[in-house]
Each structure stands twice: as C-alpha cells, then as structure tokens.
Amino acid sequence: MPNITVELLAGRSVEQRKAFARAVTDHAVEILGARPQDVRMVFNEITPDVVANGGVLASEDPTRAGVLAALDKR
C-alpha cells in the first residue's frame, strides 16, 4: 500500500489536486502493481513564508512572483 505525501504551495484548486492524485495513482498502479484503492495520498499545503529555496523564502523570492500571484488569484 503506497502512502504518498505531497507538499505544495497553498492555492491549487480541488480540480488540480484531483488530477494530480489520479495521475500519480495511475502510475503507482502501473509501476508498483498497487491496486488503485490502496494508493493513499495526503496533500500538505504550505504557505510561501514557511519554505525557502536556496536560502530565500518563497514569499520573498522575486523569481517566484508570477507563480505566487497566480496562486493568489484562485
């Protein structure tokens, strides 16, 4: 029984999480031989001020401004 934890920035839609869960489940079935009903996935949404890339908080990284703005609009 695969247990999959996904951490992502908050703001993804339910439709995006459903599509991601379906795709990952399909691959777990194909690659691991798991039954679909045995693939467990948990989404942990994090805010940009609690994650850093290269020593810079995502909330303060100018290269992520477009991504963050798109998430804020949802």
ChimeraX commands (.cxc) that place a marker at each C-alpha (Angstrom):
marker #1 position 0.00,0.00,0.00 radius 0.5
marker #1 position 1.80,3.15,-1.18 radius 0.5
marker #1 position 1.41,6.14,1.14 radius 0.5
marker #1 position 2.31,9.30,-0.72 radius 0.5
marker #1 position 2.73,12.71,0.91 radius 0.5
marker #1 position 2.68,15.76,-1.33 radius 0.5
marker #1 position 3.79,19.18,-0.10 radius 0.5
marker #1 position 2.85,22.10,-2.29 radius 0.5
marker #1 position 2.23,25.79,-2.00 radius 0.5
marker #1 position -1.32,26.58,-0.96 radius 0.5
marker #1 position -3.62,27.80,-3.68 radius 0.5
marker #1 position -4.00,24.84,-6.01 radius 0.5
marker #1 position -7.62,24.13,-6.91 radius 0.5
marker #1 position -9.50,20.99,-5.99 radius 0.5
marker #1 position -9.54,20.11,-9.68 radius 0.5
marker #1 position -5.73,20.35,-9.86 radius 0.5
marker #1 position -5.31,18.16,-6.77 radius 0.5
marker #1 position -7.77,15.61,-8.15 radius 0.5
marker #1 position -5.98,15.45,-11.50 radius 0.5
marker #1 position -2.60,15.11,-9.78 radius 0.5
marker #1 position -3.91,12.37,-7.48 radius 0.5
marker #1 position -5.35,10.46,-10.44 radius 0.5
marker #1 position -2.11,10.69,-12.44 radius 0.5
marker #1 position 0.08,9.59,-9.52 radius 0.5
marker #1 position -2.33,6.77,-8.66 radius 0.5
marker #1 position -2.32,5.55,-12.27 radius 0.5
marker #1 position 1.49,5.45,-12.24 radius 0.5
marker #1 position 1.60,3.69,-8.86 radius 0.5
marker #1 position -0.71,1.02,-10.27 radius 0.5
marker #1 position 1.39,0.68,-13.43 radius 0.5
marker #1 position 4.86,0.78,-11.86 radius 0.5
marker #1 position 4.32,-0.66,-8.37 radius 0.5
marker #1 position 1.48,-3.06,-9.12 radius 0.5
marker #1 position -0.68,-1.42,-6.44 radius 0.5
marker #1 position -4.43,-1.53,-6.50 radius 0.5
marker #1 position -5.92,1.95,-7.06 radius 0.5
marker #1 position -7.89,1.79,-3.82 radius 0.5
marker #1 position -4.67,1.09,-1.90 radius 0.5
marker #1 position -2.84,4.22,-3.07 radius 0.5
marker #1 position -3.15,6.77,-0.26 radius 0.5
marker #1 position -2.19,10.39,-0.87 radius 0.5
marker #1 position -2.10,13.30,1.57 radius 0.5
marker #1 position -1.72,16.89,0.43 radius 0.5
marker #1 position 0.04,19.22,2.84 radius 0.5
marker #1 position -0.40,22.80,1.75 radius 0.5
marker #1 position 2.29,25.19,2.85 radius 0.5
marker #1 position 2.45,28.95,2.72 radius 0.5
marker #1 position 5.28,30.73,0.89 radius 0.5
marker #1 position 6.61,32.16,4.14 radius 0.5
marker #1 position 7.46,28.73,5.59 radius 0.5
marker #1 position 9.54,27.34,2.73 radius 0.5
marker #1 position 12.88,28.52,1.40 radius 0.5
marker #1 position 14.75,27.70,-1.78 radius 0.5
marker #1 position 18.43,28.49,-1.90 radius 0.5
marker #1 position 18.20,30.33,1.41 radius 0.5
marker #1 position 15.41,32.65,0.25 radius 0.5
marker #1 position 11.84,32.42,1.49 radius 0.5
marker #1 position 9.48,31.67,-1.38 radius 0.5
marker #1 position 7.43,34.69,-0.31 radius 0.5
marker #1 position 10.47,36.94,-0.84 radius 0.5
marker #1 position 11.90,35.35,-3.99 radius 0.5
marker #1 position 11.37,37.69,-6.96 radius 0.5
marker #1 position 11.72,34.79,-9.40 radius 0.5
marker #1 position 8.59,33.20,-7.89 radius 0.5
marker #1 position 6.42,36.33,-8.03 radius 0.5
marker #1 position 4.45,35.12,-11.06 radius 0.5
marker #1 position 3.79,31.72,-9.54 radius 0.5
marker #1 position 2.66,33.23,-6.25 radius 0.5
marker #1 position 0.44,35.77,-7.99 radius 0.5
marker #1 position -1.25,33.01,-9.98 radius 0.5
marker #1 position -1.90,31.04,-6.79 radius 0.5
marker #1 position -3.34,34.11,-5.05 radius 0.5
marker #1 position -5.92,34.53,-7.83 radius 0.5
marker #1 position -7.51,31.14,-7.17 radius 0.5
marker link #1:1,2 radius 0.2
marker link #1:2,3 radius 0.2
marker link #1:3,4 radius 0.2
marker link #1:4,5 radius 0.2
marker link #1:5,6 radius 0.2
marker link #1:6,7 radius 0.2
marker link #1:7,8 radius 0.2
marker link #1:8,9 radius 0.2
marker link #1:9,10 radius 0.2
marker link #1:10,11 radius 0.2
marker link #1:11,12 radius 0.2
marker link #1:12,13 radius 0.2
marker link #1:13,14 radius 0.2
marker link #1:14,15 radius 0.2
marker link #1:15,16 radius 0.2
marker link #1:16,17 radius 0.2
marker link #1:17,18 radius 0.2
marker link #1:18,19 radius 0.2
marker link #1:19,20 radius 0.2
marker link #1:20,21 radius 0.2
marker link #1:21,22 radius 0.2
marker link #1:22,23 radius 0.2
marker link #1:23,24 radius 0.2
marker link #1:24,25 radius 0.2
marker link #1:25,26 radius 0.2
marker link #1:26,27 radius 0.2
marker link #1:27,28 radius 0.2
marker link #1:28,29 radius 0.2
marker link #1:29,30 radius 0.2
marker link #1:30,31 radius 0.2
marker link #1:31,32 radius 0.2
marker link #1:32,33 radius 0.2
marker link #1:33,34 radius 0.2
marker link #1:34,35 radius 0.2
marker link #1:35,36 radius 0.2
marker link #1:36,37 radius 0.2
marker link #1:37,38 radius 0.2
marker link #1:38,39 radius 0.2
marker link #1:39,40 radius 0.2
marker link #1:40,41 radius 0.2
marker link #1:41,42 radius 0.2
marker link #1:42,43 radius 0.2
marker link #1:43,44 radius 0.2
marker link #1:44,45 radius 0.2
marker link #1:45,46 radius 0.2
marker link #1:46,47 radius 0.2
marker link #1:47,48 radius 0.2
marker link #1:48,49 radius 0.2
marker link #1:49,50 radius 0.2
marker link #1:50,51 radius 0.2
marker link #1:51,52 radius 0.2
marker link #1:52,53 radius 0.2
marker link #1:53,54 radius 0.2
marker link #1:54,55 radius 0.2
marker link #1:55,56 radius 0.2
marker link #1:56,57 radius 0.2
marker link #1:57,58 radius 0.2
marker link #1:58,59 radius 0.2
marker link #1:59,60 radius 0.2
marker link #1:60,61 radius 0.2
marker link #1:61,62 radius 0.2
marker link #1:62,63 radius 0.2
marker link #1:63,64 radius 0.2
marker link #1:64,65 radius 0.2
marker link #1:65,66 radius 0.2
marker link #1:66,67 radius 0.2
marker link #1:67,68 radius 0.2
marker link #1:68,69 radius 0.2
marker link #1:69,70 radius 0.2
marker link #1:70,71 radius 0.2
marker link #1:71,72 radius 0.2
marker link #1:72,73 radius 0.2
marker link #1:73,74 radius 0.2
view
